[in-house]
Amino acid sequence: MIGRGIRHLSNMARLNDKVAIVTASTDGIGFAIAKRLAQEGAKVVVSSRNQKNVDEALSKLAKDGLSDRVVGTVCHVGKAEDRKRIFDEAVKLGGLDILISNAAVNPTIGPILECSEQVWDKIFEINVKAAFLLAKDAVPLFQKRGGGKIIFISSVGGHRPFPLLGPYSVSKTALLGLTKAIAGDVATDNITVNCIAPGVIETKFSNAITTEGPIREESLSLIPMKRFGKPDEVASVAAFLASSDANYITGETILVTGGMHARL
Ligand SMILES: NC(=O)c1ccc[n+]([C@@H]2O[C@H](COP(=O)([O-])OP(=O)(O)OC[C@H]3O[C@@H](n4cnc5c(N)ncnc54)[C@H](OP(=O)(O)O)[C@@H]3O)[C@@H](O)[C@H]2O)c1
């Protein structure tokens, strides 16, 4: 069993010698991405708002034999001092090659025109502004290493707004534009900027959709594969985009939706 695990890791070592930051990586999609990048050889800075969650994530990764490839720190992406701390952690590991901007909030459910200015600002501060600021601080570190990869985590809602998640969906549409805007500016620096738009993936975030009931059935009816996605099925796409296999792809968004129809 152990021998099989080691073979599995060495076969996939596309990210040896790379250093990655994954925001919001103590659970769900971010955790799966952090784990997959580490399995592929990267050193990964794991983070979220809560130290206990960071510690638990690190101990789970240690159980998977990845303790020498992961470090953890608290980072609420809306706080400048926390963002600085994750970059400092990456520099301690040698520099930065990969930024996965995965954190998002959705504090409201309801018609978009009933969203308060305060809630709108909160959503855009975390989902868009923090993603922009992280990318802005990552680029000089990438330049020191001769290149880098940025991957934003958007949502199928960015292409096709969810009816009761309007502000969240619009913030995810903004990431599609941010991807293209930054990609164009850094293309000659050997830095690629891409985006993943997951469909409905089974995590705490999507609990209200994926647990039994009419919303679950209605959601499944929109998915040709008739099942929700797994965090690992997003992580594998992130690992591809973070690897040299995707060197000639930039400014793109990959939908990971089980075939849900979605276009802007
Ligand atoms: N699940 C889906 O169906 C789905 C679909 C499309 C897109 N997405 C996107 O995928 C991303 C991850 O979602 P998920 O489903 O994996 O969520 P999740 O399972 O609920 O995990 C959320 C993670 O984010 C951390 N977090 C929350 N707010 C944060 C903040 N301000 N700063 C830093 N970390 C923060 C949480 O840890 P702490 O509580 O310790 O901070 C936790 O590690 C989000 O961008 C989401 O919009 C998800």
The ligand as an ORCA input file, in Angstrom:
! r2SCAN-3c Opt
* xyz 0 1
  N     -18.590     24.466     -3.604
  C     -19.102     24.884     -4.751
  O     -20.112     24.353     -5.247
  C     -18.448     26.011     -5.499
  C     -18.890     26.281     -6.793
  C     -18.309     27.301     -7.517
  C     -17.288     28.029     -6.955
  N     -16.878     27.772     -5.695
  C     -15.787     28.581     -5.166
  O     -14.763     27.755     -4.673
  C     -14.081     28.434     -3.614
  C     -13.992     27.537     -2.402
  O     -15.287     27.177     -1.992
  P     -15.567     25.836     -1.176
  O     -16.832     25.289     -1.667
  O     -14.362     24.964     -1.167
  O     -15.794     26.427      0.301
  P     -15.709     25.731      1.739
  O     -15.661     24.249      1.631
  O     -16.798     26.339      2.528
  O     -14.279     26.208      2.295
  C     -14.099     27.498      2.573
  C     -12.638     27.732      2.998
  O     -12.441     29.133      2.935
  C     -11.870     29.604      4.167
  N     -12.258     31.012      4.203
  C     -13.489     31.540      4.229
  N     -13.434     32.886      4.192
  C     -12.120     33.212      4.108
  C     -11.401     34.446      4.038
  N     -12.024     35.635      4.054
  N     -10.059     34.408      3.951
  C      -9.410     33.225      3.934
  N     -10.023     32.033      4.019
  C     -11.358     32.034      4.110
  C     -12.448     28.628      5.194
  O     -11.680     28.517      6.362
  P     -11.866     29.487      7.660
  O     -13.294     29.408      8.059
  O     -10.913     28.916      8.679
  O     -11.444     30.852      7.183
  C     -12.324     27.318      4.411
  O     -10.990     26.844      4.433
  C     -14.827     29.749     -3.395
  O     -14.194     30.753     -4.140
  C     -16.192     29.469     -4.001
  O     -16.831     30.636     -4.445
  C     -17.426     26.782     -4.946
*
